[in-house]
Amino acid sequence: MRLFIAILIPPEVKAALERLQRQLRAQLPDAALRWVTPDNFHFTLLFLGEQPEERLCEIERAMHSAVQSIAPFEVAVGGLGVFPNWQRPAVLWVGTQAGAEPMSQIATYLERALVGRADKPFHAHLTLARIKLHREKVGARHASPLPLPTRLQTVVDALQPAPVGHFTVKQISLMQSELHSSGARYSELRAVPLG
């Protein structure tokens, strides 16, 4: 089972994210951008990858422990950026303008409990698109990316701070990801309430 732990997005915020995504697509009609299906928008707290079914109880216990002392909290979605950087963008994301701190606490706890370490800083974000930069043919004078990074940064800068909406986080969810030819499909296996 391919698993991850996430915060799911309510329909009204998903609709606002879809509007933002449409704006971006209209200005960046580049085949290098693979846009995430709006149904798949979520905040990933921890990606677990392939896990045996026998581990579900342990994962659920860790989820309960991670949120037992955290009350429901408000998240303000907004602010665009890329990973890893503007020279070689691989992911276009929208972040949080409020609510990142409790998300980070939960994510760090889960990573320590289920992976045994928490060595990467957590960055709360929703993926809008994955970017596959093309290179010029081998033998060309300058093997450099097409100017998509520059166009992307210009479009993103013009839309900042890109406020999307806000919602109250009341639970975290254990999700299963199934890969199909049409893309990944996610289903919720467990929901663990905060506090």
N, C-alpha and C positions, 0 to 999 in steps of 0.2 A: 504494500500500500504506500503510495506516494503522499506524504502528509506535510501540512504546515499549520501553524497556529496564527490566527488573524483576528483583526477587528473588522467586522463587516460594516458596510455603508448603507444608511437608510435610503429609500427610493428617491426622496426629494434632493438629496445631495448627489446621488448618482446621476439624476437628470441634469443638475447644474454642471457636473463634471463632463457629461456627454456634450453639453452646449459648448464648453470650453474646448473640448477635444475637436468638435466640428469647426470651430474658429481656427484652430491650429492646422487642421487638415486642409482647410481652404487655402491657407497661406503657404503650406508646405506639402504640395501634392507630389512628393518625392517617393519613389518606390523603395527607397532605403529605409523608410519609416514603416514599421509594422505596428499598427494601432491595436491596443488592447480592447477587447470587447467590453462595453460598459457593464455587462452583467458580472464581469470578473474583477471590477474595481474593489480593492480592499487594502487595508494596512497589514502587511506581513510583520508579525512579531518574531517568529522563528520558523525557518524552513528546515524540516527534518529529513526530507528525502524519503527514500524507500525504508519502510519500517515493517517488522512482522506484526501481525494482528495481536499477538500476545502482549505487545507493549502498550496497547491502548489504555489499560487501567493505570499503568505507571504515568503515562502522559497526562491523563485526566487528573491524577492526584497532584502532579506538579502544577497543572493549571490552577487548581483550587488553592494550592499554597501560594502561588504567585499573586493572586488577586484578593486573598482573604482580608488584607488590611488596607485595600485601596477602594475608596468610595467611588461611585459613578462620577465621571468627570466630563467636562466639555472639551470638544475638539473643534477648532476653527481651521477649515481646510483652505489653503491658498499658498501662493508663492511657487513659481516654476523654477526648475533647475535640471541639470543633467549629471549623470555619473559616467565615467570618472571625472571628466573635465571637458571644457569647451573645445579643446583641440581634437579630441577623439571621443566624442559623445557616443555612449552605447545605450543609455536609457534616458528618456525624457520623463520627468516626474513632476507631480505637484505635492507640496509638503504641508506642513501645519504652521499656523500662526499662533496657535495656543493648543495645549494638551500634549505636547511632545514629552514632557518630563515624566508623567505617570506611565506613558507608553514605554519609555525607555526603562523605567524601573521594572515593569512586567517582563519586557523582552530580556533584560539582563538576568533576572531571576530564572526565567525559563531556559536560557542558554546554559547557565551554570548547572541547573538541575538535570537537564536532559542531554547536554553535550559534554559537560564537565569543564567548560571554560567559558569565558565571556571576554575574548580578546579584541573583538572589533567594536568600535563605537557604533551604537544604534542610531540610525537616521530615519525618522518617521517620514514615510512617503508612499504615494500611490503611483504605480507605473501607468503612464498614459501611452507610451510607445517604446518599442525597442528599435534601435538604429543599427543598421548594417552599412557601414561606409564602404564605398567601392574604391578600388585602387586602379590607377592607370595600368595598362598592359605592361608586362615585364619588357624591358628594353626601351621604354619611354624615357625621355630625358629626366623627368622629375616624377618619381613614383610617390605622389602625394594624394591625399583624399580630395574628392570633389569639394566645391565650396559650400557644401551643405552646412558644416559647422558654423560658418559665418552667417548664413541665412537664418539658421535656427536661432542663433543668439540674438539676431536683430528682431525676429518675430517675438521671441520670449521677452526681451527687454521692453518692447512696446506694450506688452500685455501686463507687465508687473504692476502692482503686487498680485494680480489675478485672484481676488477673493472669490471663493466658490460657495461657501456656506458653513454652517456649524451643526453639530449634533452632540447628544449625550451618549457616551460610551457606558453601557450597562452590563456588558458581558464580553467574553472572548470566546472564540470558536475554534474547534479542531476541524480542519478541512482536509478532504481528500481531493487530490488532483489526478484526473484521468486524461491522458493524452490521446487525442483523436486527430485524424487528418485535417479536420476543420479547426483545430486548436485545442487548448486545455479546457476541460469542464470541471468545475469545482462543486463539491457537495459538502454540506455541513454534517459532521458525524456527532459532535458533542458541542453543547453551549454551556459555559460556566459563568454564572453571574458574579459581578464584582461585589466586594464587601462581604 
